[in-house]
Amino acid sequence: MTQRLVIAIDGPSASGKGTLAKRLAAHFGLPHLDTGMLYRAVGWIAAQTGEPPAKVAARLTLADLADPHLRSDEAGQEGSKVAVMPEVRANLLKFQKEFSSQGSGAVLDGRDIGTVICPDAPVKLFVTASPEARAVRRYQELRGRGVDTIKPRVLAEMAERDRRDSERAAAPLRAAPDAWLLDTSEMDADAAFAAALAFIERKGFRSSGP
């Protein structure tokens, strides 16, 4: 690849963007950043310590993202709450931009990658799915981790999070004008990966590996 490959992937929770981002990063040999984990970490640490979220965001490191509790729905809700804070977003902006500028490129997934973090990325994807499909995926994920919940509750919590993410004043969830829309409602992970890879290859990017 002669051109740096930065893949910006946006979309709501449980749309499949995280799994897709990891597979694309592995395929192209690029580092991957789940930017939602940054907000989860800030929200969780702030909730546990009482420290102002903006201050937590200013000192956050990649090591802070290793806490397995950040995958919980509780941490997800805390992350969504602090994500509406302009000071938190501003303090995490440099972190994300520096990550995207390293080496031959990077893969980042979140909610404002193509619009704010990497507006000049050569590849932008907006991954979505129906609320029902996303709720089923999240329900199955939670049950797989031993979390006792019911589908209506998962759907209600997801709807509330979508509302916060879409209506916030600071970098709301939306597709970049030049992003390619990938609806995974009827796709499994393999089909979503194949579709995204075909799109990226049509733009002239191919893996340098075997």
Secondary structure as UniProt FT lines:
FT   STRAND          5..10
FT   TURN            13..14
FT   HELIX           17..28
FT   STRAND          32..34
FT   HELIX           36..49
FT   HELIX           53..59
FT   HELIX           62..66
FT   HELIX           68..71
FT   HELIX           73..82
FT   TURN            83..84
FT   HELIX           86..100
FT   TURN            103..104
FT   STRAND          105..110
FT   HELIX           113..117
FT   TURN            119..120
FT   STRAND          123..128
FT   HELIX           131..144
FT   TURN            145..146
FT   HELIX           151..167
FT   TURN            177..178
FT   STRAND          180..183
FT   TURN            185..186
FT   HELIX           189..202
FT   TURN            203..204
//
